[in-house]
Amino acid sequence: MKELHEIIQSKFGISDKVLEYCIQKESELTQQFQAIDNIAEYNQLKVLSAMQKNRLSDIHFAATTGYGYNDLGRDVLEAIYADTFQAEAGLVRPQLTCGTHALAVALSGNLRPGDELLSPVGIPYDTLQGVIGIRKERGSLSEYGITYRQVDFLPNGKFDFDGIEKAINKKTKLVTIQRSKGYLWRISLSVAQIKELISFIKSIKKDVICMVDNCYGEFVEIQEPSEVGADLMVGSLIKNPGGGLAPIGGYIVGKEEFVQNAAYRLTAPGLGKEVGATLGITPSFTQGFFMAPQVVNGSLKTAVFAAKLFEDIGFSVLPKSTETRADIVQLIQMGSAENVIAFCQGIQKGAPVDSYVTPEPWDMPGYDCPVIMAAGAFVQGSSIELSADSPIKPPYHVFMQGGLSWHHGKIGVMIGLQTMVDKGLIQL
Ligand SMILES: *Cc1c(COP(=O)(O)O)cnc(C)c1O
């Protein structure tokens, strides 16, 4: 592999030592990579078979305008999502502007004044806090008379089943379960754990709606929460299921009635799924979904590789390189602001877009400390593309995710490590 090593060193500035270390660590990951490949193959066939079953054809790639009545491509794509995730119905739209919006639509479409929402897995993702009204925002669910209850994980990281049982009451209408750790140092939930939690909740209250925030989780395992009892499952198309090709969008899949309720909220009561022109975006949504298992494969390998490089130097990482994954997010506890900044600057240097830009920490609205973000993405804010961000405060966690291909993810992480070595922050 002389040519490969030459281009890595001459074009990307990787030193002998870093290269040697990375080659060694990669060679120790064959088992994990094999497992990740097996999952991707399974999921690829799942998507392919849903496309065949729905007789996907090039007539479905036509653009609609105006009301978007009879948008065949949109309807087929929604059926493909529903079939892949074994759900009754799907809503997959560019009008769902992001993951937060899709979650807000699913919640507000299915909750009514006087209802209560329960999170049995601790505090939800930052932006959801505003939607629910945990953080005061105009138009939050709380302003519409929807109350909220939360049960935290036990100190040992397990579900607090007693607490959950006590929290469920006659007002409890919907339970929201976040699969990914988001930006917290907690475990991400496996599909098996989600199944256990949903069964427990339904054993206490049969008709409660169980919704899973599936952001960052799609195609990481061979099953999705919608296959193990979730009534609603929601995510973002600029994460896993968009496959890097969707330039916008969100999805909601689940029971027909609940998806319909969400559609009535997204458009208007009485209109629902019947309107919503796609303006030519359906080909990238559909092709992105087809590519997604492979893109998630690259992201997972990148995450495992980063975990391995850093844990063997002595950093705390979550999850460890040997642990099974429930999402694509890799946490590295960097221990100092200098480490965080150098790593993020390295990731940026390895990007296909804006590689010449040097990210610096800045006071982002809504954060209590400066934040640094490395992202050189084709789609703004897309976190299925290799990206890393970190609040500049102890214990200096970096959240790294994405990678449209393993080979890009690999060089990105290597440059991150190299930048830290160059600044004398770590020695190999
Ligand atoms: C990204 C994310 C969201 C919100 O998605 P946006 O597209 O950023 O609005 C919600 N929940 C989790 C767990 C996420 O990772």
PDBQT file of the ligand as one rigid body, heavy atoms in Angstrom, charges set to zero:
ROOT
HETATM    1  C1  LIG A 501     -30.444  15.959  16.032  1.00  0.00    +0.000 C 
HETATM    2  C2  LIG A 501     -31.399  15.506  17.045  1.00  0.00    +0.000 A 
HETATM    3  C3  LIG A 501     -32.651  16.108  17.200  1.00  0.00    +0.000 A 
HETATM    4  C4  LIG A 501     -33.078  17.338  16.444  1.00  0.00    +0.000 C 
HETATM    5  O1  LIG A 501     -32.848  17.332  15.111  1.00  0.00    +0.000 OA
HETATM    6  P1  LIG A 501     -32.550  18.681  14.311  1.00  0.00    +0.000 P 
HETATM    7  O2  LIG A 501     -32.598  18.224  12.914  1.00  0.00    +0.000 OA
HETATM    8  O3  LIG A 501     -31.204  19.176  14.732  1.00  0.00    +0.000 OA
HETATM    9  O4  LIG A 501     -33.624  19.640  14.632  1.00  0.00    +0.000 OA
HETATM   10  C5  LIG A 501     -33.503  15.592  18.146  1.00  0.00    +0.000 A 
HETATM   11  N1  LIG A 501     -33.154  14.562  18.913  1.00  0.00    +0.000 NA
HETATM   12  C6  LIG A 501     -31.951  13.965  18.815  1.00  0.00    +0.000 A 
HETATM   13  C7  LIG A 501     -31.601  12.819  19.715  1.00  0.00    +0.000 C 
HETATM   14  C8  LIG A 501     -31.034  14.419  17.878  1.00  0.00    +0.000 A 
HETATM   15  O5  LIG A 501     -29.845  13.828  17.777  1.00  0.00    +0.000 OA
ENDROOT
TORSDOF 0
